[in-house]
Amino acid sequence: MLTGSCRPAYHAHHPPQPILSGIPARYWADLPTNEECSNRAAAQVLVTCSALSIGGVATALWVVRAQMKVRAARVADADAVDQIRVAAWRAAYRKFMPSEFLASLDPGQNLEGLRAAISATEPPFQTQVAEDRGTVVAYVMFGAPRYKARPGTLELWALNIKPDCWRQGIGRVLVQEVLAAARSAALTRVELWCISGNVPAVSLYESAGFVLTGESRTTSGLTGYPLHEVAYEITP
């Protein structure tokens, strides 16, 4: 059973750059970037990245959540990761998957395989977890594409967050972790497949700079029900 809950010390909000229009560039040019804020979160630096008030106009900028830590998954995290997957799918995919399928999801079904992947010397994919006050609340998986892709491509396999921790900036931090991993490996593209119409996921990826590739697919192997997906890409 999942324990702990997300109780943000700050409200995380990073408005698009146009909100800063009309403010002289010298006031905000040296502010930390999203990537720098994400790196601070990963290092568990509990600070406000930026706060700005010019001429009495307050501008809300990215604020690092208190006590957020991102790290490589350990074997002991496998149970929490699979529970988060099931909870997130049941909350997010009600419109896209049959209720019978979602109700049948078993968080223990894939545990052995997940533990083996995490502990492997050469794992088939990488798993990073977000930890809040010592409790794993989200994870991201990424690795070589599971489909035919151009050389130099990294696939973001999965990103799931505990439902009571949604909309607190965790997804954005985990996406930045994947982009950083791609840069470190000298890869030139990050791709992902997203369920068409999944507005929260689309908003997350597009806000991080992902754009549609124009590719789409419909599969039914997972649920027995047609699932329509679209591909996104970004240059990390």
C-alpha positions in Angstrom: 0.0 0.0 0.0 1.3 3.5 -0.9 2.2 5.6 2.1 3.0 9.2 2.5 1.5 12.1 0.7 2.6 15.2 -1.2 2.3 18.3 0.9 4.1 21.0 -1.1 5.7 23.7 1.0 5.4 26.0 -2.0 3.1 26.1 -5.0 5.2 25.3 -8.1 4.4 27.4 -11.1 6.5 28.3 -14.0 4.6 30.7 -16.4 5.5 30.8 -20.1 8.0 33.4 -21.1 5.4 35.8 -22.6 4.3 36.6 -19.0 7.6 38.4 -18.7 7.0 40.5 -21.8 7.2 44.2 -21.0 9.7 43.6 -18.2 13.2 44.8 -19.2 15.4 41.8 -20.1 18.1 42.9 -17.6 15.7 42.0 -14.7 15.2 38.4 -15.7 18.0 37.4 -18.0 20.1 36.0 -15.2 17.3 34.1 -13.5 17.8 30.3 -13.2 16.6 28.2 -16.1 14.2 25.3 -15.7 17.1 22.9 -16.1 19.0 24.7 -13.4 16.0 24.5 -11.1 15.6 20.8 -11.9 19.2 20.2 -11.1 18.8 21.9 -7.8 15.8 19.8 -7.0 17.8 16.6 -7.8 20.5 17.8 -5.5 17.8 18.4 -2.8 18.6 22.1 -2.5 15.6 23.5 -0.8 15.5 27.0 -2.1 13.2 29.2 -4.1 14.9 29.4 -7.5 13.5 32.8 -8.4 11.1 35.4 -7.1 10.7 38.7 -8.9 8.7 41.9 -8.3 9.3 44.8 -10.6 7.4 48.0 -10.3 4.9 46.4 -8.0 4.1 43.6 -10.5 4.7 40.2 -8.9 5.9 37.5 -11.3 5.6 33.9 -10.2 8.5 31.7 -11.3 9.6 28.1 -10.9 9.8 27.2 -7.2 11.5 24.1 -6.1 9.4 21.8 -4.0 10.7 21.3 -0.5 12.6 18.0 0.2 12.2 16.7 -3.4 14.9 14.3 -4.5 15.4 12.5 -7.8 17.7 9.5 -7.8 18.3 6.2 -9.6 15.8 3.5 -8.6 16.9 0.7 -6.3 15.5 -2.8 -6.1 13.7 -1.9 -2.9 11.7 0.7 -4.9 10.1 -1.8 -7.3 7.0 -2.3 -5.2 6.4 1.4 -4.9 7.0 1.9 -8.6 4.5 -0.7 -9.6 1.9 0.6 -7.2 2.3 4.1 -8.6 1.9 2.7 -12.1 -1.4 1.1 -11.2 -2.8 4.1 -9.2 -1.8 6.5 -12.0 -3.3 4.4 -14.8 -6.6 4.0 -12.9 -6.8 7.7 -12.3 -5.6 8.9 -15.7 -6.9 6.4 -18.2 -10.6 6.0 -17.4 -11.5 7.6 -20.7 -9.1 5.5 -22.7 -9.1 2.0 -21.2 -12.0 -0.4 -20.2 -12.9 -0.2 -16.5 -12.6 -4.0 -16.3 -9.0 -3.8 -17.5 -8.1 -1.0 -15.0 -9.7 -2.9 -12.1 -7.8 -6.0 -13.0 -4.4 -4.4 -12.8 -2.2 -6.1 -10.2 0.7 -4.1 -8.8 2.6 -7.3 -7.9 2.3 -8.9 -11.3 5.5 -7.5 -12.8 7.6 -7.1 -9.6 10.2 -9.8 -10.4 10.8 -8.5 -13.8 11.1 -5.0 -12.6 13.5 -6.0 -9.8 15.6 -7.9 -12.3 15.7 -4.9 -14.7 16.7 -2.5 -11.9 19.5 -4.7 -10.6 20.9 -5.7 -14.0 24.4 -4.8 -14.9 23.2 -3.6 -18.3 19.5 -2.9 -17.7 17.1 -2.8 -20.6 16.0 0.7 -19.5 16.8 3.2 -16.8 14.5 4.1 -13.9 14.6 7.3 -11.9 12.4 7.9 -9.0 11.2 11.1 -7.3 11.3 11.0 -3.5 9.4 13.3 -1.3 10.2 13.1 2.5 11.7 9.7 1.9 8.6 8.3 0.0 8.8 7.4 -3.7 6.0 9.4 -5.3 6.8 9.2 -9.0 9.1 7.5 -11.5 10.3 7.8 -15.1 11.7 5.0 -17.4 13.7 5.6 -20.5 16.0 3.6 -22.8 16.6 2.5 -26.3 13.5 2.8 -28.5 11.2 -0.2 -28.5 10.3 0.5 -32.2 12.2 1.4 -35.3 13.7 4.9 -34.8 16.5 7.0 -36.2 20.0 6.6 -34.8 20.7 8.8 -31.7 17.2 8.4 -30.3 16.3 7.9 -26.7 12.7 6.8 -25.8 10.9 8.1 -22.8 9.2 4.8 -22.0 6.9 5.8 -19.1 6.3 8.6 -16.6 3.9 8.1 -13.7 3.1 10.1 -10.6 0.9 9.3 -7.6 -2.4 10.9 -8.3 -2.4 13.0 -5.1 1.0 14.4 -6.2 -0.2 15.6 -9.6 0.3 19.2 -10.7 3.1 20.0 -8.3 6.0 20.2 -10.9 7.2 16.6 -10.4 6.6 15.6 -14.0 8.6 18.6 -15.3 11.6 17.7 -13.1 11.5 14.0 -14.3 11.3 15.1 -18.0 14.4 17.2 -17.4 16.2 14.2 -16.0 15.5 12.3 -19.2 16.8 15.2 -21.4 19.9 15.5 -19.3 20.5 11.7 -19.7 20.2 12.0 -23.4 22.7 14.9 -23.5 25.1 13.0 -21.4 24.9 10.0 -23.8 25.4 12.4 -26.8 22.0 11.4 -28.2 20.2 13.9 -30.5 16.5 13.1 -30.0 14.1 12.1 -27.3 10.9 10.6 -28.4 7.8 9.3 -26.6 4.3 8.0 -27.4 1.3 9.6 -25.7 -2.3 8.6 -25.7 -4.2 11.0 -28.0 -6.5 13.2 -26.0 -4.6 12.7 -22.7 -4.6 16.4 -22.0 -2.5 16.5 -18.8 0.3 14.5 -20.3 0.2 16.5 -23.6 0.4 19.7 -21.6 3.4 18.4 -19.7 5.4 17.4 -22.7 4.5 20.4 -24.8 5.4 22.7 -22.0 8.8 21.0 -21.9 9.3 21.6 -25.6 8.2 18.4 -27.2 6.5 18.6 -30.6 4.4 16.2 -32.6 6.3 14.1 -35.1 3.2 13.4 -37.2 3.3 9.7 -36.5 0.4 7.9 -34.9 -0.5 4.3 -34.1 -3.5 2.3 -32.9 -2.9 -0.9 -30.9 -5.1 -3.2 -28.9 -2.6 -5.8 -27.6 -2.4 -4.3 -24.1 -6.0 -3.9 -23.2 -8.0 -5.7 -25.9 -9.4 -2.2 -26.7 -8.1 0.2 -29.4 -5.6 2.6 -28.0 -4.7 5.6 -30.1 -1.3 7.2 -29.6 0.7 10.0 -31.1 4.5 10.5 -31.1 6.4 13.5 -29.7 10.0 14.4 -30.1 12.5 17.0 -28.8 16.1 17.8 -29.3 17.6 17.6 -25.8 
